[in-house]
Amino acid sequence: MQLRAERLGAHLSAPPGGSLSACYLFSGDEPLLVNEALDALRTAALRQGCDERESFTVERGFDWPALVASLSVRSLFSAGKLIVLRLPTAAPGDEGSRALRELAARPAEGNVVAVVTPKLTSKIADSAWVKALRKDGVSVDLHPPSATELPHWIGRRLKALRLSCDDEGAELLAARVEGNLLAAQQEIDKLGLLYPEGAQLSVAQIQAAVADGARFDVFQLGDAALAGDTP
């Protein structure tokens, strides 16, 4: 199943049938979005009883049989485990392709596997292992917002912190951070520390917070917020 990125949270909160899929494929070049997706999956897997985690990175000479063996072993101390498999080149080779297809077709009971790749080219997206993971698991393409989408993305992120701003404020912030999604999230988190829930942020407040960014680290911002010393 292919799932839109914005639907991932709802899926993980209430997965079809009450249980997470055994396989997830997260594809994208934006580290912020990939890490957020993994964090959300970890939280959901923990709720399901997967309180053990393992991580593998596929490099030249990767031991695919060791991965398959790890997947087939049930833990004596937990209901299951979350296994994160990173494919930095999205090219597992013939042996890896067979292992991934087997993983999709015969998942280990109780375990959840997250396969993480860069943005998939059309050729790789058409490969047998990707098709298998998309057919039997859940595939999420994690694309960053475009320049025109970024102000709306910022608005949604502010709303999640129970803050709001008008279009001009969102566009101002977008112009300052365009091309750097991590910086955008850091500015949004900063605003969440500086202003109380329910605040309607003015352009002047956003401008002051962004302009003063170089003067603060996250600990100083927290202290300032507690002391009421905010713009």
C-alpha positions in Angstrom: 0.0 0.0 0.0 1.3 3.4 -0.9 0.5 6.1 1.7 0.7 9.8 1.5 3.2 11.3 4.0 0.5 13.5 5.7 -1.5 10.3 6.4 1.2 8.4 8.1 0.4 9.8 11.6 -3.3 8.7 11.3 -2.3 5.3 10.0 0.2 4.7 12.9 -2.4 5.8 15.4 -5.1 3.5 14.1 -3.6 1.0 11.7 -6.0 -1.1 9.6 -6.9 -4.3 11.5 -5.5 -2.9 14.7 -1.9 -3.9 14.0 1.0 -2.2 12.3 2.2 -3.6 8.9 5.2 -5.9 9.2 7.1 -3.8 6.6 7.4 -0.1 5.9 9.3 1.6 3.1 10.4 5.2 3.8 11.9 7.0 0.8 13.3 10.5 0.7 16.3 12.8 0.7 15.2 15.1 3.5 16.7 13.9 6.8 14.1 15.8 8.9 11.1 14.0 7.3 12.8 10.6 7.3 13.8 10.9 11.0 10.3 12.1 11.9 8.7 9.2 10.1 11.0 6.8 11.9 10.3 8.4 15.3 6.6 8.1 14.7 7.0 4.4 13.7 9.1 3.7 16.8 6.5 5.2 19.1 3.7 3.1 17.4 5.8 0.0 17.4 6.5 0.4 21.1 2.8 0.7 21.8 2.4 -2.6 20.0 5.0 -4.3 22.2 8.1 -3.9 20.0 10.4 -2.7 22.8 13.6 -4.0 21.2 15.3 -2.2 18.3 18.0 -3.2 15.8 19.6 -1.2 13.0 21.4 -2.3 9.9 23.1 -0.2 7.1 23.6 -1.9 3.8 27.2 -1.5 2.5 29.4 -3.5 0.2 29.5 -7.1 1.4 26.5 -6.7 3.6 25.5 -9.9 5.4 21.9 -10.5 4.2 21.7 -14.0 5.8 22.4 -12.3 9.2 19.5 -9.9 8.6 17.2 -12.8 7.6 18.3 -14.7 10.7 17.7 -11.7 12.9 14.2 -11.3 11.5 13.4 -15.0 12.1 14.4 -15.0 15.8 11.6 -14.3 18.3 12.7 -12.3 21.4 12.4 -14.1 24.7 11.8 -10.8 26.5 9.4 -8.8 24.3 6.5 -9.3 21.9 8.6 -8.2 19.0 11.2 -5.8 17.7 11.6 -2.9 15.3 14.3 -3.4 12.7 15.6 -0.4 10.7 17.3 -1.2 7.5 19.0 1.7 5.7 19.9 1.4 2.0 22.0 4.5 1.3 22.1 3.8 -2.5 18.6 2.1 -2.8 20.5 -0.7 -4.6 20.5 -3.9 -2.6 21.8 -6.1 -5.4 20.4 -9.5 -6.4 20.9 -11.2 -3.0 19.4 -8.2 -1.2 16.5 -8.0 -3.6 15.7 -11.6 -2.9 15.9 -11.1 0.8 13.6 -8.1 0.7 11.0 -9.9 -1.5 11.1 -12.8 1.0 10.7 -10.3 3.9 7.6 -8.8 2.2 6.1 -12.2 1.4 6.8 -13.9 4.7 7.2 -11.4 7.5 8.3 -12.5 11.0 5.4 -12.5 13.4 5.6 -9.7 15.9 8.4 -7.8 14.2 8.2 -4.5 12.3 10.8 -3.6 9.6 11.5 -0.1 8.3 13.4 0.0 5.1 14.9 3.5 4.5 16.1 4.7 1.2 16.9 8.0 -0.7 14.3 9.3 -3.1 13.6 6.5 -5.5 14.3 6.9 -9.2 11.7 5.6 -11.6 13.9 2.7 -12.5 14.4 1.6 -8.8 10.7 2.2 -8.1 9.9 -0.3 -10.8 12.2 -3.0 -9.3 10.8 -6.2 -7.9 11.8 -5.6 -4.3 10.1 -2.1 -4.2 7.0 -3.5 -5.8 6.9 -6.3 -3.2 7.3 -4.0 -0.3 4.6 -1.7 -1.7 2.2 -4.6 -2.3 2.6 -6.4 1.0 3.7 -3.5 3.3 3.3 0.3 3.5 5.3 2.6 1.3 5.7 6.4 2.1 7.4 8.8 -0.2 8.8 11.6 2.0 9.1 14.6 -0.4 9.9 18.0 1.0 7.4 20.8 0.3 8.0 22.9 -2.8 8.7 26.7 -2.5 5.0 27.4 -3.0 3.9 24.7 -0.5 6.4 25.8 2.2 4.2 28.6 3.8 1.3 26.1 4.2 3.7 23.5 5.6 4.9 26.1 8.1 1.3 27.0 9.0 0.5 23.4 9.7 3.5 23.0 11.9 2.7 26.1 13.9 -0.9 24.8 14.3 0.5 21.6 15.8 2.1 23.8 18.5 -1.2 25.7 18.9 0.3 28.8 17.3 -0.9 30.6 14.2 0.1 33.4 11.9 -1.3 35.1 8.8 -0.1 34.4 5.3 2.4 37.2 5.3 4.1 35.8 8.4 4.3 32.3 7.0 5.7 33.7 3.7 8.3 35.7 5.6 9.5 32.7 7.5 9.5 30.6 4.4 11.6 33.1 2.6 14.2 33.0 5.4 14.5 29.2 5.4 13.7 28.1 1.9 15.8 25.1 0.9 16.6 24.2 4.5 13.7 22.2 6.0 15.7 21.5 9.2 16.2 25.3 9.7 12.5 25.8 9.1 11.6 23.3 11.9 14.2 24.9 14.2 12.6 28.3 13.7 9.1 26.8 14.3 10.3 25.1 17.5 11.9 28.4 18.6 8.6 30.2 18.2 6.9 27.5 20.3 9.4 28.3 23.1 9.0 32.0 22.8 5.2 32.3 22.7 2.4 30.8 24.6 -0.2 28.4 23.2 -2.9 30.1 21.3 -0.8 33.1 20.3 -1.5 34.7 16.9 1.9 35.7 15.8 2.4 39.0 14.0 4.9 39.6 11.2 6.9 41.7 13.6 7.1 39.0 16.2 8.2 36.4 13.6 10.7 38.9 12.1 12.2 39.6 15.5 12.4 35.9 16.5 14.1 35.0 13.2 16.5 38.0 13.3 17.5 37.2 16.9 18.1 33.5 16.1 21.9 33.7 16.2 21.8 35.0 19.8 20.1 32.0 21.3 20.7 28.3 21.7 17.9 26.0 22.6 18.7 26.1 26.3 18.8 29.9 26.4 15.5 30.0 24.6 14.0 27.7 27.2 15.3 29.9 30.1 14.0 33.0 28.4 10.6 31.5 27.9 10.3 30.5 31.5 11.4 33.9 32.6 9.0 35.6 30.3 11.8 37.4 28.5 10.5 36.9 24.9 10.0 39.4 22.0 
